[in-house]
């Protein structure tokens, strides 16, 4: 089986680990939903944030989400693991370094703009994601899409193949 997996907030504890850095950059403490909205709508400001983060190598300091490493390591010998991230491609080297540092096995790594992951997920029967809008699109291309439950994605969906989960063990039981 081919499994597509997002990195941020799925494998990497990105939001929790980078929120202090983000708040210092913005100059105030932001609520989770506000951070997500800013990242999607204020592209110029976020480009400055990403370049500063890249220079300071903050993406290499993010922790793992519990269960991600062990589950992916179990799947890797029997399934094709395709990591598909919305991270800018300037983070490719830092991303690969982080994956190696944490012993995350994969067969391919792709960078894709938001709402275009389905183009890189060709042939994936399963996809694991935290972005609600991305899941809605992926659900038209994958048999099952697992949506990690976070405050920023709590909306109802009409798609029966989107499965909301709280952790990796819930996903592992269904694969």
Backbone torsions as a table, in degrees:
resi	resn	phi	psi	omega
1	UNK	NA	144.2	175.7
2	UNK	-99.0	125.5	-177.0
3	UNK	-118.3	122.2	175.2
4	UNK	-94.9	135.2	-178.0
5	UNK	-135.9	129.1	171.2
6	UNK	-74.1	160.8	-179.4
7	UNK	-99.3	-57.9	-172.9
8	UNK	-70.5	127.0	179.8
9	UNK	67.9	12.9	174.8
10	UNK	-123.7	-53.4	173.8
11	UNK	-101.1	-44.8	-177.5
12	UNK	-98.2	138.0	-179.5
13	UNK	-82.0	52.4	-168.7
14	UNK	-59.8	-51.8	-174.9
15	UNK	-60.5	-51.4	-177.0
16	UNK	-62.1	-39.8	-176.3
17	UNK	-78.2	-29.1	-176.0
18	UNK	-98.3	-8.8	-178.3
19	UNK	-59.4	-39.1	176.8
20	UNK	-63.4	-40.7	177.6
21	UNK	-62.9	-45.1	179.1
22	UNK	-60.2	-46.4	-178.7
23	UNK	-62.4	-40.4	176.7
24	UNK	-63.5	-41.9	179.6
25	UNK	-62.1	-43.6	-176.9
26	UNK	-79.7	-24.0	179.3
27	UNK	89.0	11.6	176.8
28	UNK	-159.8	165.9	178.9
29	UNK	-89.3	122.9	-177.1
30	UNK	-105.4	148.1	174.1
31	UNK	-76.2	154.0	-177.6
32	UNK	-51.5	-46.5	-178.3
33	UNK	-63.8	-37.5	178.4
34	UNK	-64.1	-40.5	178.5
35	UNK	-60.9	-47.2	-179.2
36	UNK	-61.8	-45.0	179.2
37	UNK	-61.9	-43.5	179.4
38	UNK	-61.8	-42.9	-179.4
39	UNK	-62.7	-29.8	-177.6
40	UNK	-90.2	-26.9	-171.4
41	UNK	-109.9	-28.2	-176.7
42	UNK	-103.0	71.0	-171.7
43	UNK	-60.9	-40.7	-178.7
44	UNK	-66.0	-47.6	178.9
45	UNK	-60.1	-41.9	-178.9
46	UNK	-69.9	-31.0	176.1
47	UNK	-62.8	-42.1	175.6
48	UNK	-61.6	-43.3	178.6
49	UNK	-60.2	-47.0	-177.9
50	UNK	-64.5	-40.4	179.2
51	UNK	-66.6	-39.7	176.9
52	UNK	-65.7	-42.3	177.7
53	UNK	-61.9	-40.7	179.2
54	UNK	-62.6	-47.0	-179.5
55	UNK	-62.2	-36.7	-178.4
56	UNK	-88.9	1.4	177.3
57	UNK	55.3	35.0	-177.9
58	UNK	-66.1	-25.9	-179.1
59	UNK	-67.3	-18.0	179.7
60	UNK	-85.8	-4.7	-174.7
61	UNK	-106.3	7.0	-175.9
62	UNK	-79.6	141.6	179.2
63	UNK	-84.1	167.3	177.2
64	UNK	-84.9	149.7	169.6
65	UNK	-80.1	135.8	-177.7
66	UNK	-52.4	130.8	175.1
67	UNK	88.9	-15.5	-176.8
68	UNK	-63.1	-54.4	-176.4
69	UNK	-57.3	-51.8	-176.4
70	UNK	-62.0	-42.3	-179.1
71	UNK	-66.1	-46.8	-179.5
72	UNK	-65.3	-38.9	177.1
73	UNK	-61.9	-37.4	177.5
74	UNK	-68.0	-39.4	-177.6
75	UNK	-74.0	-34.5	-169.6
76	UNK	-50.0	-45.2	-179.0
77	UNK	-66.6	-27.6	-174.9
78	UNK	-105.7	-15.9	-176.1
79	UNK	-128.8	154.8	174.8
80	UNK	-86.9	119.2	-178.0
81	UNK	-101.1	118.0	178.7
82	UNK	-117.0	112.9	178.1
83	UNK	-87.9	126.0	-177.0
84	UNK	-130.6	113.2	-172.5
85	UNK	-121.8	152.7	173.7
86	UNK	-89.5	2.7	176.2
87	UNK	-59.0	144.0	175.9
88	UNK	-61.1	147.7	-177.3
89	UNK	-65.9	-16.9	175.9
90	UNK	-64.0	-18.6	178.4
91	UNK	-90.2	7.8	-175.5
92	UNK	-57.4	-49.6	-178.3
93	UNK	-64.2	-43.7	178.5
94	UNK	-65.0	-37.2	178.9
95	UNK	-65.2	-48.5	178.6
96	UNK	-61.0	-40.7	178.6
97	UNK	-62.4	-44.3	178.9
98	UNK	-62.1	-44.7	179.5
99	UNK	-61.4	-43.2	177.4
100	UNK	-64.4	-45.6	-179.5
101	UNK	-56.7	-35.6	-177.6
102	UNK	-99.1	7.9	177.2
103	UNK	56.5	44.8	176.3
104	UNK	-92.6	111.5	179.7
105	UNK	-81.3	148.3	177.6
106	UNK	-159.7	160.8	177.9
107	UNK	-99.1	-30.7	178.5
108	UNK	-150.5	153.4	178.0
109	UNK	-131.4	126.3	-179.0
110	UNK	-128.0	142.6	171.9
111	UNK	-105.7	131.0	-178.2
112	UNK	-140.5	144.6	175.1
113	UNK	-67.5	154.7	177.3
114	UNK	-54.9	143.4	179.9
115	UNK	70.1	12.0	175.2
116	UNK	-123.5	6.4	-178.8
117	UNK	-58.8	-31.5	-179.0
118	UNK	-59.1	-26.9	178.8
119	UNK	-68.8	-33.6	178.1
120	UNK	-87.3	-17.1	-176.8
121	UNK	-90.2	16.0	-178.7
122	UNK	-54.5	124.5	178.8
123	UNK	89.2	-4.9	178.3
124	UNK	-75.0	124.5	174.2
125	UNK	-79.2	-31.1	-176.8
126	UNK	-128.6	143.2	173.6
127	UNK	-136.3	143.1	179.8
128	UNK	-121.3	125.1	-167.2
129	UNK	-149.9	163.3	173.9
130	UNK	-119.8	-7.8	-177.5
131	UNK	-92.6	117.4	-176.2
132	UNK	-58.5	-48.8	-177.7
133	UNK	-62.5	-39.3	178.0
134	UNK	-63.2	-41.4	178.4
135	UNK	-61.4	-40.8	179.5
136	UNK	-59.6	-39.9	178.2
137	UNK	-72.4	-47.8	-178.6
138	UNK	-60.1	-31.6	-179.5
139	UNK	-61.3	-22.6	177.1
140	UNK	-82.5	-7.9	-175.3
141	UNK	-123.2	-14.5	-177.2
142	UNK	-123.7	151.3	179.4
143	UNK	-64.8	-43.4	179.5
144	UNK	-138.1	140.7	176.6
145	UNK	-127.2	121.9	177.4
146	UNK	-95.1	125.7	-178.7
147	UNK	-108.6	113.3	175.5
148	UNK	-65.9	129.3	-176.0
149	UNK	-78.2	119.2	176.7
150	UNK	-139.0	159.6	179.6
151	UNK	-55.7	-32.5	-175.7
152	UNK	-80.1	-4.8	-179.1
153	UNK	-124.6	19.0	-176.1
154	UNK	-84.7	82.8	175.2
155	UNK	-137.0	152.0	177.7
156	UNK	-73.2	151.4	176.0
157	UNK	-125.1	150.9	177.3
158	UNK	-90.5	-9.7	-172.8
159	UNK	-88.7	120.1	-177.2
160	UNK	-69.7	-20.6	-177.2
161	UNK	-92.2	7.7	171.5
162	UNK	-96.4	121.1	-175.9
163	UNK	-116.1	115.3	-179.9
164	UNK	-78.1	131.4	-179.2
165	UNK	-132.3	156.8	178.7
166	UNK	-102.4	-21.8	-176.4
167	UNK	-158.6	174.8	-177.6
168	UNK	-68.8	-31.2	-179.2
169	UNK	-66.1	-32.3	175.8
170	UNK	-63.8	-39.1	179.2
171	UNK	-70.0	-46.8	-177.4
172	UNK	-57.8	-36.0	178.8
173	UNK	-66.2	-22.9	-175.9
174	UNK	-101.4	-2.7	-179.6
175	UNK	-104.2	NA	NA
